[in-house]
Amino acid sequence: MNPKAKKIVLWTLGALAVLLLVGLGVFLLKREQLLRYALGQAKQKIERRYPVTLTLGPARFTDLNSVQIDGIALVPKGSADTLLTARSVNASISLRSLFARRPVFSNLQIVRARLTAHKTEAGADNYGFLLKKRGQAAVARDTTQGTNYGLLANQLLEAGFDNLPDEADFRDFLVTYDSPRHQARLTMPQLTIDDGDLAGELAVVLDSVSNRIGLRGHVEPGDYEAQVEVYGQNRRPVLVPYVQRRYGARVQFDTLRLSLTGKEMDDENLTVRGAASAANFAVNHPKLATADIKVRRGGLDFVATLGRNHASLDKGSVIRLNRMELYPQLSVRLRPEIKRINPDPRMPTAKPYTGKLAGLEVAVKVESAETKTNDFFASLPEGVFDVLQGVQGTGTLQYRMSAALDMTRIDSLQFDSGLKKSADFSITRFGQVDLRKLNTEFPYTAYNDKGDSVKTFLVGPSNPDFVPFDQVSNYLKYAIVTAEDPRFFTHKGFMEKAFVKSAIQNIKEKRFARGGSTLSMQLVKNVFLTREKVVARKIEEALIVWIIENNRLVSKQRMMEVYLNIIEWGPSRYRWPNGERGVYGVGEAAQFYYGKEPRNLNLQESLYLASIIPKPKYARYSFDAYGDLRRSTRYFFRLIADIMAARGYIPQDEADNLSRSVSLTGPARQFMSFAARPDTTRTTAVADSSQFEPINLIDLLNTGGASPDEGVNTTAPRQDEEPAQGDKKGKDGGK
């Protein structure tokens, strides 16, 4: 190339370089201007969308298309409180969109963000605007008929999905929340959102409950779909907050999986579909069980509806409990308190909601699939069925339950429950305890109310105090059966009417006031279970009774015989000549109170022994200052004797001529507390009966008829299970 050509080339290249430099300078200058424009547009967009003031710090490009903003602050209008701050925000910006004045940001990264939310006692907050649907004006909420939980839930769901960015990376993110009722602190070392995929770590302190959890999942905001998995880090379970503070219960799990597959909102109701499952789910509450109630694998596929004052779990929902499936239906309806504006009820007027709850209505139905016996027992929660752990058998079982309660009319409680077995059902292997031991001689340990053992003795012929069934006065057998369980010899272990009556009183008094137990249930409780008054023990008791009664593992006569020989009948501090304490069994009771054998007890003596079974420790208060029976006990005598006569257990004239006094000729007399004044505390016979009124006698149970009570699980009585042999109205009066 000649010199002239070289010169032209060099000048051309130099000119191009200058043009490129000038162009680059113009580009960089224009880019900065467009960035400021883009940030201004973003600020306006946020402030148009929400009633806030957004402050942005200095912004600059850190490379060709990466932007860094040094500090942001978000303050709700009309408030001096800052809701959100961040030390820096990094993002990628499309240059093409930038020059088109339609900036598109991506790969959002927020460093050292602080979200501070609060709510005052008066209900004012600095975050409520986030819950409003984008583009919607605030609509006055109709509170005249109560709360629409469907609308509230829909607002929360849409706010959560609509405000979720497509891509984000939060680092050192701190969220705090303070209200008069709750305090929360959530620290996220890192949380990433990449094309809907979630991953992160969180340290959460809510109402003093602390957790370190991991989070992963996927979200489709446009379809309102999500799958999220929450799990404890460092092999530690996740503790569920709020329930511990509100209900005193500890609830925990290792892994929780939640999914939402869709939602539908009409004018009033929100329907959501999804699933929830947990691994190693555990609940602990002193009224539920003495130990943790555990479910290794459990889940719920739900179809739920929320609306005005009501929520329901609808048909199509499935509960998976280990290897068992159950199909639940649940309805909860709140009845708001209404207050008239116009005191004249004849005038049409609005009825505003006062904000108070007038009542609660609950209805529930549960039915299990037909489940193989081994799978059924293997699926039972740990901590509830300890005695039955390891039970195996053949055939199938199917459970059903329905209940309904209006808390404004507690007496309206309805309850029905049953376990159905297949024709080939049988128990081939028992669990921790062989329930057939009731048929043999076995050691029995008596405990006091504190759970301390009082004494241990054999229930069988080897024990000199053991009394065979046919050596007990028929008066006592009939009195106990009449007072404690009138259908003992015909039912299969349960009296649903008695259970419902018991539940009604327990709900009214908000405590375990009555047990509603049949003799079968009392026997199982004493022989196989502890004395704690917890729900788990009652459930296990019911299942054990069902196994014994429905498989006829033990005859009714033998059950009654064991019952008579183990129940408590007097003060635990009494010491026998052999050094043993307490009065247990009919043999010791007959000697303690009357100094005679059980077969020689008369009607009055038997009625008195039957009257103290519910509360043996209060037997010492049965007499007044003159040594006569108190009115409550005399009423019990009259009531039970009349029923015994109506059922043919004793002649009517014997009931009519009943003496209502008892002469204590045994050691018991020295333990009696004779009042310093006559018994004038009770004024009516009905009131006097309340202390001793047996649960199964509340409705007197159709005492004159032979037909069973409605709802009672009955079976034809067996000939070998009559309470006594021979003519019930014999000359000996059934003795």
C-alpha positions in Angstrom: 0.0 0.0 0.0 1.4 3.4 -1.0 1.8 6.1 1.6 -1.2 8.1 0.4 -3.5 5.1 0.8 -2.1 4.4 4.2 -2.8 8.0 5.2 -6.4 7.8 4.0 -7.0 4.6 5.9 -5.5 6.0 9.1 -7.6 9.2 8.8 -10.7 7.1 8.2 -10.0 4.9 11.2 -9.3 7.9 13.3 -12.5 9.5 12.2 -14.4 6.3 13.0 -12.8 6.2 16.4 -13.7 9.7 17.1 -17.2 9.1 16.0 -17.4 6.0 18.1 -16.1 7.9 21.1 -18.5 10.7 20.5 -21.3 8.2 20.0 -20.3 6.3 23.2 -20.2 9.6 25.1 -23.6 10.5 23.8 -24.8 7.0 24.5 -23.5 7.1 28.1 -24.9 10.5 28.6 -28.2 9.6 27.1 -28.2 6.3 29.1 -27.8 8.2 32.3 -30.6 10.5 31.3 -32.8 7.6 30.4 -32.0 5.9 33.6 -33.1 8.9 35.6 -36.2 9.0 33.5 -36.9 5.3 34.0 -36.5 5.6 37.8 -38.8 8.6 37.7 -41.4 6.5 35.8 -41.0 3.7 38.3 -41.5 6.1 41.2 -44.6 7.5 39.6 -46.0 4.0 38.9 -45.5 2.9 42.5 -47.0 6.2 43.9 -50.0 5.9 41.6 -50.5 2.3 42.6 -50.2 2.8 46.3 -50.7 5.8 48.7 -47.0 6.1 49.5 -43.9 8.3 48.9 -41.0 6.5 47.3 -37.5 8.0 47.8 -34.7 6.7 45.6 -31.0 7.3 46.3 -28.3 8.0 43.7 -28.4 5.5 40.8 -25.7 4.5 38.4 -24.7 1.9 35.9 -22.2 -0.6 37.2 -21.7 -2.2 33.8 -23.3 -2.0 30.4 -26.9 -2.9 31.6 -26.6 -3.3 35.3 -27.9 -0.6 37.6 -27.3 0.0 41.3 -29.5 2.3 43.4 -27.9 3.4 46.7 -30.8 3.3 49.1 -34.6 3.4 48.9 -37.3 4.3 51.4 -41.1 3.7 51.2 -43.3 5.8 53.5 -47.1 5.6 53.5 -48.8 8.9 52.9 -50.2 10.5 56.0 -47.7 8.6 58.2 -44.3 9.4 59.6 -43.4 5.8 59.8 -41.1 4.3 57.1 -42.5 0.9 55.9 -39.5 -0.2 53.8 -35.9 0.7 53.5 -33.0 -0.9 51.6 -29.3 -0.1 51.5 -29.0 -0.9 47.8 -31.0 -2.3 44.9 -29.3 -3.9 42.0 -31.1 -4.8 38.8 -30.5 -5.5 35.1 -32.2 -3.3 32.5 -33.0 -3.9 28.9 -31.2 -1.2 26.9 -33.6 -1.6 24.1 -36.5 -1.0 26.4 -34.7 1.8 28.0 -34.2 3.7 24.7 -37.8 2.9 23.9 -38.7 4.7 27.1 -40.4 1.5 28.4 -37.8 0.3 30.8 -37.9 -3.4 31.8 -36.0 -4.3 35.0 -35.0 -7.9 35.8 -32.7 -9.8 38.1 -33.7 -7.7 41.0 -31.4 -7.9 44.0 -32.2 -6.1 47.3 -29.4 -5.9 49.9 -30.0 -5.2 53.6 -33.7 -4.5 53.3 -35.9 -3.6 56.4 -39.7 -4.0 56.3 -41.2 -2.6 59.5 -45.0 -3.1 59.9 -47.1 -2.3 62.9 -50.7 -2.0 64.1 -52.0 0.1 66.9 -54.6 -0.8 69.6 -57.1 1.4 67.6 -56.6 -0.7 64.5 -54.4 1.8 62.5 -51.6 0.3 60.5 -48.9 1.2 58.0 -49.4 -1.7 55.6 -53.1 -2.1 54.9 -52.9 -0.5 51.5 -50.9 -3.5 50.3 -54.0 -5.7 50.7 -56.1 -3.7 48.2 -56.6 -5.1 44.8 -54.6 -3.3 42.1 -56.7 -0.8 40.2 -59.6 -1.1 42.5 -61.0 1.8 44.5 -61.6 1.2 48.2 -65.1 -0.3 48.7 -66.9 0.3 51.9 -67.2 -3.1 53.6 -70.6 -4.2 54.6 -70.4 -5.1 58.3 -74.1 -5.1 59.1 -74.3 -8.9 58.7 -70.8 -9.8 60.1 -67.5 -10.6 58.5 -67.1 -12.1 55.0 -64.1 -14.3 55.4 -64.2 -15.2 51.7 -63.5 -11.6 50.7 -60.8 -11.2 53.3 -59.0 -14.4 52.2 -59.3 -13.5 48.6 -57.7 -10.1 49.3 -54.8 -11.7 51.1 -54.3 -14.2 48.3 -54.4 -11.7 45.5 -52.2 -9.2 47.4 -49.6 -12.0 47.9 -49.6 -13.2 44.3 -49.8 -9.7 42.7 -46.9 -8.3 44.7 -44.6 -11.3 44.1 -41.8 -10.3 41.6 -40.9 -12.7 38.8 -37.2 -12.5 39.7 -35.6 -11.3 42.9 -32.8 -11.9 45.2 -33.2 -10.7 48.8 -30.1 -10.6 50.9 -30.0 -9.8 54.6 -33.8 -9.0 54.6 -35.4 -8.2 58.0 -39.1 -8.1 58.5 -40.6 -7.0 61.8 -44.3 -6.8 62.9 -45.7 -5.4 66.1 -49.3 -5.2 67.3 -51.0 -5.3 70.7 -51.5 -9.1 70.3 -48.5 -10.3 68.2 -44.8 -9.6 67.6 -42.9 -11.1 64.8 -39.3 -10.9 63.6 -38.3 -12.7 60.3 -34.7 -12.7 59.1 -33.8 -13.9 55.6 -30.1 -14.3 54.9 -31.1 -15.0 51.3 -34.4 -15.6 49.4 -34.4 -16.0 45.7 -37.2 -16.0 43.1 -36.2 -17.1 39.7 -38.9 -17.5 37.1 -41.4 -18.5 39.8 -39.0 -20.8 41.7 -38.5 -20.1 45.4 -35.5 -20.9 47.6 -34.3 -19.5 50.8 -33.5 -19.7 54.5 -35.4 -17.9 57.2 -35.0 -17.4 61.0 -38.5 -16.6 62.4 -39.4 -15.5 65.9 -43.2 -15.2 66.3 -44.8 -14.6 69.7 -41.5 -15.9 71.4 -41.6 -19.1 69.3 -38.3 -19.4 67.4 -37.6 -21.4 64.2 -34.9 -21.8 61.6 -36.5 -23.1 58.5 -35.8 -23.7 54.8 -38.1 -22.8 52.0 -38.5 -24.0 48.5 -41.2 -24.2 45.9 -42.7 -22.8 42.7 -45.3 -20.0 42.2 -47.5 -19.1 39.2 -48.9 -15.7 40.1 -51.1 -15.4 37.1 -52.9 -18.7 37.8 -52.9 -18.3 41.6 -51.1 -21.6 41.9 -48.3 -22.5 44.3 -46.3 -25.4 45.7 -44.3 -24.6 48.8 -42.2 -26.8 51.1 -41.2 -25.6 54.6 -38.8 -27.7 56.6 -36.7 -27.4 59.7 -33.0 -26.9 59.4 -30.3 -28.8 61.3 -32.7 -31.7 61.7 -34.8 -29.6 64.1 -38.6 -29.6 63.9 -40.6 -26.5 63.1 -42.8 -25.2 65.9 -46.1 -23.7 64.9 -46.6 -20.3 66.6 -49.8 -18.7 67.9 -51.5 -22.0 68.9 -49.1 -22.3 71.7 -49.9 -18.8 73.0 -53.6 -19.0 72.2 -54.4 -22.6 73.2 -51.4 -23.7 75.2 -50.6 -26.4 72.6 -47.3 -27.3 71.0 -47.6 -28.2 67.4 -44.6 -29.1 65.3 -43.5 -30.9 62.1 -40.3 -31.8 60.2 -41.6 -30.9 56.8 -44.8 -29.2 55.6 -45.9 -29.2 52.0 -48.6 -26.8 50.9 -50.1 -26.4 47.5 -52.8 -24.2 46.0 -54.2 -25.4 42.7 -56.8 -22.7 42.1 -59.4 -20.4 43.6 -62.9 -19.2 42.5 -64.6 -16.1 43.9 -68.3 -15.3 43.4 -70.2 -12.5 45.0 -70.0 -13.9 48.5 -68.0 -17.0 48.6 -64.4 -18.0 48.0 -63.6 -21.6 47.1 -60.0 -22.8 47.2 -58.5 -26.1 46.2 -55.2 -27.5 47.2 -53.3 -29.9 49.5 -51.3 -30.0 52.7 -49.1 -32.7 54.0 -46.7 -33.1 56.9 -44.0 -35.5 58.0 -43.6 -36.3 61.7 -46.5 -34.0 62.7 -46.8 -33.8 66.5 -49.3 -32.1 68.9 -48.9 -31.8 72.7 -51.5 -30.4 75.0 -52.2 -31.4 78.6 -55.9 -32.0 77.9 -55.3 -34.1 74.8 -52.6 -36.5 76.1 -49.8 -36.9 78.6 -47.3 -37.3 75.7 -46.9 -36.1 72.2 -49.5 -37.3 69.7 -47.6 -38.1 66.5 -48.5 -38.8 62.9 -45.6 -40.0 60.8 -47.2 -39.2 57.5 -50.4 -37.3 57.2 -52.1 -35.0 54.6 -55.2 -33.3 53.5 -56.5 -32.7 50.0 -59.0 -29.9 50.5 -61.9 -28.2 48.8 -62.7 -25.3 51.2 -65.3 -22.5 51.0 -65.2 -19.3 53.0 -68.0 -16.8 53.1 -69.9 -14.4 55.3 -69.7 -15.8 58.8 -68.9 -19.3 57.7 -66.2 -21.7 56.5 -66.5 -25.3 55.3 -64.5 -28.2 54.3 -66.5 -29.6 51.4 -67.1 -33.0 49.8 -64.1 -34.1 47.8 -61.7 -33.4 50.6 -59.5 -36.4 51.7 -57.5 -36.9 54.9 -54.6 -39.3 54.7 -53.5 -40.7 58.0 -50.5 -42.9 57.5 -52.1 -45.8 55.6 -55.8 -44.8 56.1 -58.0 -42.5 54.1 -60.9 -40.5 55.6 -63.4 -38.3 53.9 -64.4 -35.3 56.0 -67.0 -32.7 55.7 -67.0 -29.8 58.1 -69.1 -26.6 58.5 -68.5 -23.8 60.9 -70.9 -20.9 61.0 -70.5 -17.8 63.2 -73.7 -16.1 64.3 -73.0 -12.4 64.8 -74.7 -10.4 67.4 -77.3 -8.0 65.9 -78.4 -4.8 67.4 -81.5 -2.9 66.2 -81.1 0.8 65.5 -84.8 1.4 66.0 -86.0 -0.1 69.3 -89.5 -0.6 67.9 -89.4 -4.1 66.4 -92.4 -3.3 64.2 -90.5 -0.7 62.2 -88.2 -1.8 59.4 -84.6 -0.9 60.2 -81.0 -1.8 59.6 -79.5 -4.3 62.0 -75.8 -3.5 62.3 -73.2 -6.0 63.5 -72.0 -5.1 67.0 -68.6 -6.8 66.5 -69.5 -9.6 69.0 -70.2 -13.2 68.5 -73.6 -14.4 69.5 -73.1 -18.1 68.7 -71.2 -20.8 66.9 -72.6 -23.7 64.9 -70.5 -26.7 64.0 -71.3 -29.8 62.0 -68.9 -32.5 61.0 -69.1 -35.8 59.2 -66.2 -38.2 58.8 -66.1 -41.6 57.1 -63.1 -43.7 56.4 -62.5 -46.0 53.4 -62.8 -49.7 54.1 -59.3 -50.3 55.5 -57.4 -53.6 56.1 -57.2 -54.3 59.8 -53.4 -54.3 59.9 -53.3 -50.9 58.0 -56.0 -49.5 60.3 -54.1 -50.3 63.5 -50.8 -49.3 62.0 -52.2 -45.9 61.0 -53.4 -44.9 64.5 -51.5 -41.9 65.9 -48.8 -42.6 68.4 -49.4 -41.3 71.9 -53.1 -42.1 71.8 -53.3 -45.9 71.4 -50.3 -47.1 73.4 -52.0 -50.3 74.6 -53.0 -51.2 71.0 -49.7 -50.6 69.3 -48.8 -53.7 67.3 -52.3 -55.2 67.1 -52.8 -57.3 63.9 -55.8 -59.1 62.5 -57.7 -60.2 59.4 -60.6 -58.5 57.6 -61.3 -54.8 57.3 -62.6 -51.9 59.4 -64.5 -48.8 58.5 -65.1 -45.8 60.8 -67.9 -43.2 60.6 -68.8 -40.2 62.8 -71.2 -37.3 62.6 -71.8 -34.5 65.1 -73.6 -31.2 65.2 -73.6 -28.5 67.9 -75.2 -25.0 68.2 -73.3 -23.3 71.0 -76.4 -21.1 71.7 -78.3 -24.3 72.4 -75.8 -26.7 73.8 -78.6 -29.2 74.6 -79.0 -29.6 70.9 -75.8 -31.6 70.6 -76.0 -34.5 68.2 -73.4 -37.3 68.0 -73.2 -40.6 66.3 -70.1 -42.8 65.9 -69.4 -46.3 64.9 -66.7 -48.8 63.7 -67.9 -51.4 61.2 -66.1 -54.7 60.8 -66.1 -57.1 57.9 -67.4 -60.6 58.4 -63.9 -62.1 58.4 -62.6 -59.6 61.0 -60.6 -61.1 63.8 -57.6 -60.2 66.1 -54.7 -62.5 65.4 -52.1 -60.7 67.6 -52.6 -58.3 70.5 -50.4 -55.2 71.1 -48.7 -54.1 74.3 -51.3 -55.9 76.4 -53.3 -59.1 75.8 -56.9 -57.9 76.3 -57.9 -61.5 77.1 -56.1 -61.3 80.4 -59.4 -60.4 82.0 -60.3 -64.1 81.6 -57.4 -65.1 83.8 -56.0 -64.3 87.2 -53.9 -61.1 86.9 -52.2 -58.6 89.1 -54.0 -55.3 89.4 -52.4 -52.0 90.7 -54.6 -49.3 92.2 -53.6 -45.7 91.7 -54.7 -42.5 93.4 -55.7 -39.3 91.7 -52.1 -38.1 91.6 -51.1 -41.2 89.6 -49.2 -42.8 92.6 -49.7 -46.6 93.1 -51.6 -47.4 96.3 -51.5 -51.2 96.3 -51.2 -54.2 94.0 -53.2 -57.4 94.4 -54.2 -60.4 92.4 -57.7 -60.6 90.8 -58.5 -64.3 91.1 -58.8 -67.2 93.4 -55.3 -66.9 94.7 -56.3 -63.7 96.5 -58.3 -64.6 99.7 -60.2 -61.3 99.3 -61.4 -62.2 95.8 -65.2 -62.7 95.6 -66.6 -64.8 92.7 -69.6 -63.4 90.9 -72.1 -65.9 92.4 -70.9 -65.0 95.9 -72.1 -61.4 95.6 -75.6 -60.4 96.7 -77.9 -59.9 93.8 -79.1 -56.7 95.6 -75.7 -55.2 95.0 -75.3 -56.4 91.4 -78.7 -55.0 90.5 -78.2 -51.7 92.3 -74.8 -51.1 90.6 -76.1 -52.1 87.1 -79.2 -49.9 87.6 -77.3 -46.9 88.8 -74.2 -47.1 86.7 -75.2 -48.8 83.4 -78.8 -50.1 83.0 -78.0 -51.6 79.6 -74.8 -53.3 80.6 -76.0 -56.8 79.7 -77.4 -55.9 76.3 -75.2 -53.1 74.9 -71.8 -53.5 73.2 -69.9 -51.2 75.5 -71.4 -47.8 74.6 -74.4 -45.7 75.5 -74.5 -42.8 73.0 -77.3 -41.0 74.8 -75.3 -41.1 78.0 -72.2 -39.9 76.2 -74.1 -37.0 74.7 -75.6 -36.0 78.0 -72.1 -36.1 79.5 -70.6 -34.1 76.7 -73.3 -31.4 77.1 -72.5 -31.0 80.8 -68.8 -30.9 80.1 -69.2 -28.2 77.5 -71.4 -26.2 79.8 -69.0 -26.4 82.7 -65.9 -26.2 80.5 -64.3 -29.1 82.3 -64.6 -32.9 82.6 -67.6 -32.8 84.9 -69.0 -36.2 83.8 -67.4 -39.2 82.1 -70.5 -40.9 80.6 -68.8 -44.2 81.0 -70.5 -47.6 80.8 -69.3 -50.4 83.2 -67.3 -51.8 80.3 -65.5 -48.4 79.9 -64.9 -48.1 83.6 -63.4 -51.6 83.7 -61.1 -50.9 80.7 -60.0 -47.6 82.2 -59.1 -49.2 85.6 -57.4 -52.3 84.2 -55.6 -51.2 81.1 -55.2 -47.4 81.2 -54.0 -44.5 83.4 -56.3 -42.2 85.4 -55.5 -39.0 83.6 -58.6 -37.1 82.3 -57.4 -36.5 78.8 -59.0 -36.9 75.4 -56.5 -39.5 74.2 -57.2 -41.9 77.1 -60.9 -41.6 76.4 -60.5 -42.4 72.7 -58.2 -45.4 73.4 -60.7 -46.6 76.1 -63.5 -46.6 73.5 -61.5 -48.6 71.0 -60.4 -51.2 73.6 -64.0 -51.6 74.7 -65.1 -52.0 71.1 -62.6 -54.8 70.6 -63.5 -56.6 73.7 -67.3 -56.3 73.3 -67.6 -56.8 69.6 -65.3 -59.8 69.6 -66.7 -61.2 72.8 -63.3 -61.6 74.3 -64.7 -61.6 77.8 -68.2 -62.5 79.0 -70.4 -59.9 80.6 -70.5 -61.9 83.8 -66.7 -62.1 84.0 -66.4 -58.3 83.3 -68.8 -57.6 86.1 -66.9 -60.0 88.4 -63.6 -58.2 87.7 -65.3 -54.8 88.1 -66.7 -55.7 91.5 -63.3 -56.9 92.7 -61.1 -53.9 91.7 -63.1 -50.7 92.1 -62.3 -48.3 94.9 -64.8 -48.2 97.7 -63.4 -46.2 100.6 -60.6 -44.1 102.1 -57.1 -44.9 100.9 -55.6 -44.1 104.3 -57.4 -47.0 106.0 -55.0 -49.7 107.0 -56.0 -53.3 107.2 -54.5 -55.7 109.8 -52.2 -57.1 107.1 -50.8 -53.6 106.6 -52.4 -52.8 103.2 -54.1 -49.5 102.7 -57.4 -48.6 101.0 -60.7 -50.3 100.3 -60.8 -52.0 96.9 -63.2 -54.6 95.8 -66.5 -55.8 97.1 -64.9 -58.2 99.6 -63.1 -55.4 101.4 -66.1 -53.0 101.0 -68.5 -55.4 102.7 -66.1 -55.9 105.6 -65.2 -52.2 105.9 -68.7 -50.9 106.1 -70.7 -53.8 107.6 -68.3 -56.5 108.8 -70.0 -59.2 106.7 -69.6 -61.2 103.6 -70.7 -59.7 100.2 -73.3 -62.4 99.8 -75.1 -61.3 102.9 -75.7 -57.7 102.0 -79.3 -56.5 102.1 -81.0 -54.0 99.9 -80.3 -50.9 102.0 -76.6 -51.8 102.4 -76.3 -52.5 98.7 -77.9 -49.2 97.7 -75.5 -47.4 100.0 -72.4 -49.1 98.4 -73.8 -48.3 94.9 -74.3 -44.7 95.9 -70.6 -44.1 96.8 -69.1 -45.7 93.7 -69.0 -42.4 91.7 -67.2 -40.6 94.5 -65.8 -43.0 97.1 -63.7 -40.4 98.8 -66.9 -38.4 99.6 -68.6 -41.4 101.3 -67.7 -39.9 104.7 -70.0 -37.0 104.1 -73.1 -39.2 103.5 -74.5 -38.6 107.0 -75.9 -35.6 108.9 -75.3 -34.5 112.5 -77.8 -37.1 113.8 -76.1 -40.0 112.0 -78.9 -40.2 109.4 -78.4 -40.3 105.7 -78.4 -37.0 103.9 -81.4 -36.1 101.7 -79.3 -36.6 98.5 -78.5 -40.2 99.4 -82.1 -41.0 100.5 -83.3 -39.7 97.2 -80.8 -42.0 95.5 -82.2 -44.9 97.5 -85.7 -44.2 96.4 -84.8 -43.6 92.7 -82.7 -46.8 92.3 -85.1 -49.0 94.3 -88.1 -47.9 92.1 -86.2 -48.6 88.9 -85.1 -52.0 90.3 -88.7 -52.9 91.0 -89.8 -51.6 87.6 -87.3 -53.8 85.9 -88.2 -56.9 88.0 -85.0 -57.1 90.0 -86.9 -56.8 93.4 -90.6 -57.0 94.4 -92.5 -53.7 94.4 -93.4 -54.0 98.0 -89.8 -54.3 99.0 -89.1 -51.0 97.2 -92.2 -49.5 98.8 -91.1 -50.5 102.3 -87.5 -49.5 101.8 -85.8 -48.3 104.9 -83.7 -45.2 104.2 -81.2 -45.7 107.0 -78.0 -47.7 107.1 -76.2 -49.0 110.1 -72.5 -49.1 109.7 -71.2 -52.0 111.8 -67.7 -52.2 110.4 -64.5 -50.0 110.7 -66.0 -47.4 108.4 -67.9 -45.7 111.2 -64.7 -44.1 112.6 -64.0 -42.5 109.3 -67.4 -40.8 108.9 -67.8 -37.0 109.3 -71.0 -36.2 111.1 -72.0 -32.6 110.5 -72.3 -30.3 113.5 -75.8 -29.3 112.4 -78.7 -30.9 110.6 -78.5 -31.1 106.8 -80.4 -28.0 105.7 -78.4 -27.1 102.6 -80.6 -28.9 100.1 -84.2 -27.9 99.6 -85.6 -30.1 96.8 -85.3 -33.7 96.1 -84.2 -33.0 92.5 -81.4 -30.8 93.6 -80.4 -33.3 96.2 -79.9 -35.9 93.5 -77.4 -34.0 91.5 -74.3 -35.2 93.4 -75.2 -38.9 92.9 -77.3 -38.7 89.7 -75.7 -41.4 87.5 -75.1 -40.2 83.9 -77.2 -43.1 82.5 -80.2 -42.2 84.6 -80.6 -38.7 83.4 -83.5 -39.7 81.1 -84.4 -42.7 83.4 -83.7 -44.8 80.3 -87.2 -46.2 79.7 -87.1 -48.1 83.0 -90.4 -50.0 82.5 -89.7 -51.3 79.0 -87.5 -54.0 77.5 -86.6 -52.1 74.4 -83.2 -50.5 74.2 -82.7 -46.8 74.1 -82.6 -45.0 70.8 -79.0 -44.9 69.5 -77.7 -47.6 71.8 -75.5 -50.2 70.3 -77.2 -53.4 71.4 -77.0 -57.1 71.0 -79.2 -59.9 72.2 -78.2 -60.9 75.8 -76.5 -64.2 76.2 -77.9 -66.7 78.6 -74.6 -67.1 80.4 -74.4 -63.3 81.0 -77.5 -62.7 83.2 -76.6 -60.7 86.3 -77.8 -63.6 88.5 -79.3 -67.0 88.1 -82.8 -67.9 89.1 -86.0 -66.0 89.6 -85.3 -62.2 90.0 -88.4 -61.8 92.1 -87.7 -64.8 94.3 -88.6 -64.9 98.0 -85.0 -63.9 98.9 -85.5 -60.7 97.1 -82.8 -61.4 94.6 -80.3 -62.1 97.3 
